[in-house]
Amino acid sequence: MKILSLGSLNIDHVYNVSHINVEGETLSAQKLEHKQGGKGLNQSVALARAGAEVSMAGCVGADGGDLVETLRQAGVDVRFIRKVDELTGHAIIQLTDSGANSIIIYGGANMQITPQMIDETLDNFSSGDYILLQNEISNAAYAIRAAKERGMTVVFNPSPISEEITSYPLELVDIFILNELEGQDLSEAESDDGEAVLAALIKRFPKAAIVLTLGSKGVMYHDAENDISYPAHRVSVVDTTGAGDTFCGYFLAYFMRGTPPRQALAAATKASAIAIGKRGAAASIPVLADVEAAVC
């Protein structure tokens, strides 16, 4: 069983600041770092480090060679990443001493993914394989339909939320992995309370499994046979960038192997706790041996 991660590859420009700036404010950064990221890259690395057989598809510009090499070194199959005549996507990240962040994304090459590219990639996968998508690429809606037509299990991380996402064929999604704010927007829940958001998501997507992350309050999971709440680990926060992607990759890697949902949640929660204790996005994602050995 294989998984295709069709997603974004970004160069992150990380500005260390005293606080997240507000409208009209000019803020001096204490430090600038260039790191590798993008939700697609991060989640692909997490899947590979968690032991999954993962291929990544996406687009980079001429400046994206280091991103592809990072994926290759992590054990990701990079045959389906294409170089296009556009700058590689990038992120502008404000990062405070407390680990809080604010992120602006420029799509760049990530917005050059075409239906033809998607079809050519999906021809290498078959019924029973998985596809993981986020909302940082072009033609995500097309990819959902095309993968479902091939009998693949469709996993969607609807981040970032956008106006057009409601027009996607979300009824075809088999597994949603999202946080409470994304869940509230997607379900139009009247409250941001985790239980209320989950109930609204279940009502709107009754056939899907739902993984709802709640930050320091842990995670909630629902499918036809399970309703699970799992607590977060209490750890010192260094940098939350990429923690959600680490959770997503680890959960899916365990879940695909047939691990019961509670155990998959436990492993993903531990992996994301480790990631929060390190700086960077892809650089902070732990390897499987470290996760299995850790006591959080």
Phi, psi and chi 1 to 4 in degrees:
 res  aa     phi    psi   chi1   chi2   chi3   chi4
   1 MET       -  126.2 -176.9 -177.3  -60.2      -
   2 LYS  -112.6  161.5  -59.3  178.4  -67.2 -175.5
   3 ILE  -130.1  134.1 -178.3  165.4      -      -
   4 LEU  -102.9  122.8  170.7   65.8      -      -
   5 SER  -100.5  106.4  173.1      -      -      -
   6 LEU  -101.4  105.3  173.5   57.4      -      -
   7 GLY  -163.4 -164.8      -      -      -      -
   8 SER   -90.6  150.3   56.8      -      -      -
   9 LEU  -127.8  122.7  -59.5   99.8      -      -
  10 ASN  -129.0  152.2  -71.7  -24.3      -      -
  11 ILE   -98.2  119.1  -60.3  170.9      -      -
  12 ASP   -91.6  128.0  -68.0  -14.7      -      -
  13 HIS  -103.7  106.0  -54.4  -79.2      -      -
  14 VAL  -102.4  118.5 -176.7      -      -      -
  15 TYR  -104.8  117.2  -64.2   83.8      -      -
  16 ASN   -80.4  122.0  -67.9   93.9      -      -
  17 VAL  -132.3  162.2  -66.4      -      -      -
  18 SER   -73.7  -30.0   58.4      -      -      -
  19 HIS  -159.9  164.3   61.0  -84.5      -      -
  20 ILE   -73.5  124.6  -55.4  -60.2      -      -
  21 ASN   -73.7  160.3   74.0  -21.9      -      -
  22 VAL  -115.6  170.7  -62.7      -      -      -
  23 GLU   -54.3  130.1 -177.7  178.5   -5.4      -
  24 GLY    85.1   -4.0      -      -      -      -
  25 GLU   -95.8  136.6  178.4 -175.7   15.8      -
  26 THR  -101.8  125.9  -61.1      -      -      -
  27 LEU  -126.4  131.0 -178.0   62.7      -      -
  28 SER   -84.5  131.7  -65.8      -      -      -
  29 ALA   -85.7  143.4      -      -      -      -
  30 GLN   -81.0  -24.9  -58.1  152.3   -4.5      -
  31 LYS  -163.8  148.9 -175.8  179.6 -179.9 -178.4
  32 LEU  -123.6  129.9  168.8   61.9      -      -
  33 GLU  -128.4  146.1  -62.2  176.1  -81.2      -
  34 HIS  -109.2  122.2  -61.4  -72.5      -      -
  35 LYS  -131.5  169.6  -61.6 -178.5  179.0  -66.1
  36 GLN   -99.4  137.7  -61.1  173.9   -8.4      -
  37 GLY  -162.8 -145.0      -      -      -      -
  38 GLY    96.5  134.5      -      -      -      -
  39 LYS   -60.6  -36.7  -64.2 -169.7   75.0   63.6
  40 GLY   -64.8  -46.7      -      -      -      -
  41 LEU   -62.4  -48.1 -178.8  145.7      -      -
  42 ASN   -59.1  -46.7  -65.0  -19.9      -      -
  43 GLN   -69.0  -33.3  -68.6  173.4    8.5      -
  44 SER   -66.1  -44.3  -62.4      -      -      -
  45 VAL   -62.1  -43.2  169.6      -      -      -
  46 ALA   -61.8  -43.5      -      -      -      -
  47 LEU   -59.4  -46.8  -80.0  158.7      -      -
  48 ALA   -64.9  -43.8      -      -      -      -
  49 ARG   -68.7  -21.4  -69.7 -177.8  179.8  167.4
  50 ALA   -88.5    0.9      -      -      -      -
  51 GLY    99.6    8.2      -      -      -      -
  52 ALA   -83.1  153.5      -      -      -      -
  53 GLU   -88.4   99.1 -178.5 -177.4  -10.2      -
  54 VAL  -122.3  137.0   55.0      -      -      -
  55 SER  -112.9  146.2  -59.1      -      -      -
  56 MET  -117.2  138.1 -177.3  166.1 -176.7      -
  57 ALA  -120.6  143.7      -      -      -      -
  58 GLY   169.0 -169.4      -      -      -      -
  59 CYS  -132.8  142.2  -68.2      -      -      -
  60 VAL  -131.0  163.2  -64.3      -      -      -
  61 GLY   -92.7 -170.3      -      -      -      -
  62 ALA   -63.3  -19.8      -      -      -      -
  63 ASP   -91.6    9.5   55.0  -19.5      -      -
  64 GLY  -104.2   12.5      -      -      -      -
  65 GLY   -60.6  -37.0      -      -      -      -
  66 ASP   -65.6  -31.8  -73.2  -12.8      -      -
  67 LEU   -65.1  -44.9  -58.3  178.7      -      -
  68 VAL   -63.3  -40.0  178.5      -      -      -
  69 GLU   -66.2  -38.0 -175.9   57.7   26.9      -
  70 THR   -60.6  -43.7  -69.0      -      -      -
  71 LEU   -62.5  -45.0  -72.4  161.5      -      -
  72 ARG   -59.9  -44.4 -176.5 -178.7  -71.3  111.8
  73 GLN   -66.5  -26.5  -69.3 -178.5    5.7      -
  74 ALA   -79.1   -9.5      -      -      -      -
  75 GLY    99.2   14.2      -      -      -      -
  76 VAL   -87.6  137.6  178.1      -      -      -
  77 ASP   -74.0  118.6  173.7   11.7      -      -
  78 VAL  -108.7   15.7  -62.1      -      -      -
  79 ARG   -59.6  -26.2  -71.8  176.5  -64.2  157.5
  80 PHE  -100.5   12.6  -51.3  116.5      -      -
  81 ILE   -91.1  128.3  -62.8  175.9      -      -
  82 ARG  -111.2  147.0  -56.0 -170.8 -176.9 -146.0
  83 LYS   -96.0  128.4 -175.1  178.7  -69.9 -174.3
  84 VAL  -124.1  168.1  -63.9      -      -      -
  85 ASP   -87.2   67.6 -172.0   20.4      -      -
  86 GLU  -161.3  152.5  169.8   64.6  -83.0      -
  87 LEU   -62.9  143.7  -73.2  173.5      -      -
  88 THR   -59.6  143.9  -61.3      -      -      -
  89 GLY   -56.8  152.1      -      -      -      -
  90 HIS  -145.2  163.2   67.5 -103.8      -      -
  91 ALA  -127.0  140.2      -      -      -      -
  92 ILE  -103.9  114.8  -55.8  -62.3      -      -
  93 ILE  -118.5  124.5  -58.4  173.4      -      -
  94 GLN   -92.8  127.7  -64.0 -179.3   67.2      -
  95 LEU  -128.6  122.5  177.0   63.9      -      -
  96 THR   -92.7  168.2   70.8      -      -      -
  97 ASP   -61.9  -26.7  -68.3  -21.8      -      -
  98 SER   -82.6   -5.9   66.5      -      -      -
  99 GLY    97.7   -3.4      -      -      -      -
 100 ALA   -71.4  153.0      -      -      -      -
 101 ASN  -141.8  158.4   65.4   59.1      -      -
 102 SER  -135.1  133.1  176.3      -      -      -
 103 ILE  -130.6  134.1  -56.7  173.6      -      -
 104 ILE  -116.4  131.3  -62.0  172.9      -      -
 105 ILE  -110.5  134.0  -60.1  -69.0      -      -
 106 TYR  -110.7  122.1  171.3   68.3      -      -
 107 GLY   -65.7  -45.1      -      -      -      -
 108 GLY    51.7 -128.0      -      -      -      -
 109 ALA   -60.9  -25.2      -      -      -      -
 110 ASN   -61.6  -21.6  -62.5  -46.0      -      -
 111 MET   -92.3    9.7  -64.2  -65.3  110.2      -
 112 GLN  -103.0    8.1  -58.1  -59.4  -49.7      -
 113 ILE   -74.8  124.5  -63.6  173.2      -      -
 114 THR  -108.1  160.5   66.0      -      -      -
 115 PRO   -56.0  -37.5  -30.3   38.1      -      -
 116 GLN   -62.5  -43.6 -179.8  179.6   -9.1      -
 117 MET   -59.7  -42.5  -69.8  179.2 -173.5      -
 118 ILE   -63.1  -47.2  -68.3  168.8      -      -
 119 ASP   -62.1  -43.8  -75.1  -23.7      -      -
 120 GLU   -62.4  -35.9  -70.5  173.1   -6.7      -
 121 THR   -72.0  -46.3  -60.6      -      -      -
 122 LEU   -65.2  -21.1  -69.9  177.9      -      -
 123 ASP   -62.5  -14.9  -75.6  -15.4      -      -
 124 ASN   -93.3    4.0  -65.2  -85.5      -      -
 125 PHE  -126.9  166.7  -64.0   84.7      -      -
 126 SER  -144.1  177.8   57.9      -      -      -
 127 SER   -55.6  134.6  178.3      -      -      -
 128 GLY    98.2  -20.1      -      -      -      -
 129 ASP   -76.0  164.6  -70.2  -25.7      -      -
 130 TYR  -108.4  152.8  -79.9   61.8      -      -
 131 ILE  -130.2  134.9 -176.5  170.9      -      -
 132 LEU  -114.4  126.6  170.5   61.2      -      -
 133 LEU  -127.2  151.2  -63.4  152.6      -      -
 134 GLN  -124.8 -169.9  -40.6   85.4   26.0      -
 135 ASN  -113.5   34.8 -161.7   34.8      -      -
 136 GLU  -108.5   16.5  -72.3 -175.4  -20.8      -
 137 ILE  -131.9  164.2   60.6  170.2      -      -
 138 SER   -81.0  153.0   54.8      -      -      -
 139 ASN    61.1   33.1  -72.3  -59.0      -      -
 140 ALA   -63.3  -38.2      -      -      -      -
 141 ALA   -61.8  -41.4      -      -      -      -
 142 TYR   -62.4  -41.8 -179.3   89.0      -      -
 143 ALA   -63.2  -38.4      -      -      -      -
 144 ILE   -59.4  -49.0  -68.6  172.6      -      -
 145 ARG   -64.2  -46.8  -68.2 -169.6 -173.9   93.0
 146 ALA   -64.2  -40.7      -      -      -      -
 147 ALA   -67.7  -40.7      -      -      -      -
 148 LYS   -64.8  -38.0 -164.4   66.3  174.2 -179.8
 149 GLU   -62.1  -26.3  -72.4  172.8   -1.9      -
 150 ARG   -89.6    2.2  -72.3  166.9  168.2   79.3
 151 GLY    81.8   16.8      -      -      -      -
 152 MET   -80.3  155.3  -62.4  177.7   72.2      -
 153 THR   -83.9  122.9  -63.2      -      -      -
 154 VAL   -99.3  121.2  177.6      -      -      -
 155 VAL  -114.2  128.7 -174.6      -      -      -
 156 PHE  -127.5  126.6 -172.2   41.5      -      -
 157 ASN  -107.9   96.4  172.1 -145.8      -      -
 158 PRO   -77.2   66.0   30.9  -35.5      -      -
 159 SER  -134.1  130.0  178.1      -      -      -
 160 PRO   -79.8  152.4   30.0  -35.6      -      -
 161 ILE   -68.2  136.8  -70.4  -71.3      -      -
 162 SER  -137.7  166.9   60.2      -      -      -
 163 GLU   -62.9  -38.2  -69.0 -175.9    4.5      -
 164 GLU   -74.8  -11.8   65.6  -92.6   23.2      -
 165 ILE   -63.3  -26.5 -154.6  168.5      -      -
 166 THR   -69.9  -16.3   55.8      -      -      -
 167 SER   -90.3   -3.8   67.0      -      -      -
 168 TYR   -70.1  155.0  -68.7    5.3      -      -
 169 PRO   -78.5   66.5   30.9  -36.2      -      -
 170 LEU   -67.7  -18.3  -61.2  178.2      -      -
 171 GLU   -66.5  -14.1   70.6  -80.6    0.3      -
 172 LEU   -89.9   -8.0  -58.3 -180.0      -      -
 173 VAL   -74.2  133.7  173.2      -      -      -
 174 ASP   -90.8  -35.2  -63.6  -70.1      -      -
 175 ILE  -137.9  125.1  -55.8  171.9      -      -
 176 PHE  -101.4  134.1  -72.9   95.0      -      -
 177 ILE  -124.1  113.8  -58.5  177.1      -      -
 178 LEU  -155.7  162.5   68.5  177.6      -      -
 179 ASN   -95.5  177.9   64.5   32.2      -      -
 180 GLU   -67.0  -33.0   69.4  -92.9   44.1      -
 181 LEU   -70.5  -42.5  -64.7  178.6      -      -
 182 GLU   -64.5  -39.8  -66.0  156.4   -4.1      -
 183 GLY   -63.8  -39.8      -      -      -      -
 184 GLN   -65.1  -44.0 -175.1  177.6   15.1      -
 185 ASP   -64.7  -43.1  -76.4  -17.6      -      -
 186 LEU   -71.2  -35.4 -155.5   60.3      -      -
 187 SER   -94.8  -12.7   67.1      -      -      -
 188 GLU    60.0   35.4  -61.5 -178.5  -11.9      -
 189 ALA   -64.6  145.3      -      -      -      -
 190 GLU   -80.0  -14.9  -64.3 -178.2   -1.8      -
 191 SER  -126.9  153.2  167.7      -      -      -
 192 ASP   -93.2    6.5   61.1   -1.2      -      -
 193 ASP   -62.5  134.8  173.1   74.6      -      -
 194 GLY   -54.7  -45.9      -      -      -      -
 195 GLU   -64.3  -38.9  -69.1 -173.2    1.0      -
 196 ALA   -67.8  -40.8      -      -      -      -
 197 VAL   -65.2  -44.3  171.0      -      -      -
 198 LEU   -61.8  -43.0 -178.3   60.0      -      -
 199 ALA   -61.1  -40.5      -      -      -      -
 200 ALA   -68.2  -37.7      -      -      -      -
 201 LEU   -65.7  -41.7  -73.0  167.6      -      -
 202 ILE   -62.5  -39.7  -66.7  169.0      -      -
 203 LYS   -64.9  -40.3 -177.7  176.5 -179.9  179.8
 204 ARG   -79.0  -35.0 -178.0  168.6 -178.8 -170.2
 205 PHE  -125.1   68.7  -52.9  110.5      -      -
 206 PRO   -65.7  -20.7   23.6  -34.5      -      -
 207 LYS   -93.5   -8.5  -63.0 -179.7 -179.7  179.5
 208 ALA   -93.3  151.5      -      -      -      -
 209 ALA   -82.6  142.9      -      -      -      -
 210 ILE  -129.2  127.0  -62.1  168.2      -      -
 211 VAL  -113.8  111.2 -175.8      -      -      -
 212 LEU  -112.8  107.5 -178.4   66.4      -      -
 213 THR   -85.8  142.5   60.3      -      -      -
 214 LEU  -126.9   26.5  -55.1  170.0      -      -
 215 GLY    62.9 -128.4      -      -      -      -
 216 SER   -67.3  -12.7   61.7      -      -      -
 217 LYS   -90.3    0.5  -65.7  177.0  -73.9 -174.3
 218 GLY    97.7 -143.4      -      -      -      -
 219 VAL  -146.8  148.3   58.3      -      -      -
 220 MET  -120.6  144.0  -57.6  176.8   74.8      -
 221 TYR  -133.3  139.6  174.5   87.1      -      -
 222 HIS  -140.6  135.2  168.4   83.9      -      -
 223 ASP  -145.5 -170.2   64.6   18.9      -      -
 224 ALA   -62.3  -22.2      -      -      -      -
 225 GLU  -118.2   -9.6  -60.2  176.1   -8.1      -
 226 ASN  -135.7  142.0  -61.2  -83.9      -      -
 227 ASP  -133.3  111.2  -77.7  -71.3      -      -
 228 ILE  -129.8  138.3  -58.0  167.6      -      -
 229 SER  -118.5  133.5  -67.3      -      -      -
 230 TYR  -131.5  131.5 -164.1   88.2      -      -
 231 PRO   -76.4  157.0   29.1  -35.9      -      -
 232 ALA   -83.0  155.7      -      -      -      -
 233 HIS   -83.5  143.5  -66.2  -72.7      -      -
 234 ARG   -88.4  111.8  -64.3 -175.1  179.9  -84.5
 235 VAL  -137.0  160.8  -65.8      -      -      -
 236 SER   -74.8  128.2  -62.6      -      -      -
 237 VAL   -87.0  124.4  175.6      -      -      -
 238 VAL  -107.0  -44.9  174.1      -      -      -
 239 ASP  -161.9  119.0 -177.7    0.2      -      -
 240 THR   -85.0   -6.7   58.8      -      -      -
 241 THR   -59.6  124.7  -51.5      -      -      -
 242 GLY    87.0   -6.0      -      -      -      -
 243 ALA   -65.1  -41.2      -      -      -      -
 244 GLY   -64.6  -37.5      -      -      -      -
 245 ASP   -68.4  -36.6  -64.0  -28.8      -      -
 246 THR   -61.4  -46.9  -60.1      -      -      -
 247 PHE   -56.9  -48.1  178.9   96.2      -      -
 248 CYS   -59.2  -49.4 -179.4      -      -      -
 249 GLY   -63.8  -44.1      -      -      -      -
 250 TYR   -68.4  -42.0  -98.2   83.3      -      -
 251 PHE   -58.5  -48.2  173.3   81.3      -      -
 252 LEU   -65.2  -40.8  -89.2 -178.5      -      -
 253 ALA   -59.0  -44.5      -      -      -      -
 254 TYR   -69.8  -44.3  -86.8   76.0      -      -
 255 PHE   -60.2  -42.7 -172.6   84.8      -      -
 256 MET   -64.0  -27.7  -71.9  171.8   56.6      -
 257 ARG   -79.9    0.7  -68.1 -163.7  -74.3  -93.9
 258 GLY    88.7   12.0      -      -      -      -
 259 THR   -66.2  135.4  -55.5      -      -      -
 260 PRO   -55.6  146.7  -27.0   36.2      -      -
 261 PRO   -53.0  -40.4  -28.1   35.4      -      -
 262 ARG   -62.3  -42.1 -179.3  174.0  -69.0  -83.1
 263 GLN   -68.7  -35.4  -79.2   81.9   -3.9      -
 264 ALA   -65.6  -40.2      -      -      -      -
 265 LEU   -64.1  -40.5  -65.9  171.8      -      -
 266 ALA   -62.0  -45.9      -      -      -      -
 267 ALA   -64.9  -43.1      -      -      -      -
 268 ALA   -65.9  -38.2      -      -      -      -
 269 THR   -65.8  -40.7  -60.2      -      -      -
 270 LYS   -65.5  -43.3 -171.6 -172.0  -66.1 -173.1
 271 ALA   -62.8  -42.7      -      -      -      -
 272 SER   -68.8  -32.2   61.2      -      -      -
 273 ALA   -64.3  -39.6      -      -      -      -
 274 ILE   -65.5  -41.7  -65.4  171.0      -      -
 275 ALA   -62.5  -37.3      -      -      -      -
 276 ILE   -63.1  -24.9  -72.6  170.9      -      -
 277 GLY   -84.2    5.0      -      -      -      -
 278 LYS  -130.8  156.5  -59.6  178.4 -178.9  178.9
 279 ARG   -85.0  151.0  -70.3 -166.7  178.0  -85.3
 280 GLY    99.2  170.1      -      -      -      -
 281 ALA   -98.2  -82.5      -      -      -      -
 282 ALA   -60.8  -35.3      -      -      -      -
 283 ALA   -65.5  -22.6      -      -      -      -
 284 SER   -90.1   -6.9   71.2      -      -      -
 285 ILE   -74.9  122.9  -60.5  170.4      -      -
 286 PRO   -78.0  159.8   29.8  -35.5      -      -
 287 VAL   -86.2  162.0  -64.1      -      -      -
 288 LEU   -58.1  -42.2 -179.6   59.5      -      -
 289 ALA   -61.2  -38.1      -      -      -      -
 290 ASP   -69.2  -36.1  -70.1  -16.6      -      -
 291 VAL   -67.4  -45.8  172.8      -      -      -
 292 GLU   -65.8  -28.8  -68.5 -179.8  -22.9      -
 293 ALA   -88.5  -17.2      -      -      -      -
 294 ALA   -72.4  145.8      -      -      -      -
 295 VAL  -120.9  105.5  178.3      -      -      -
 296 CYS   -96.3      -  -65.4      -      -      -
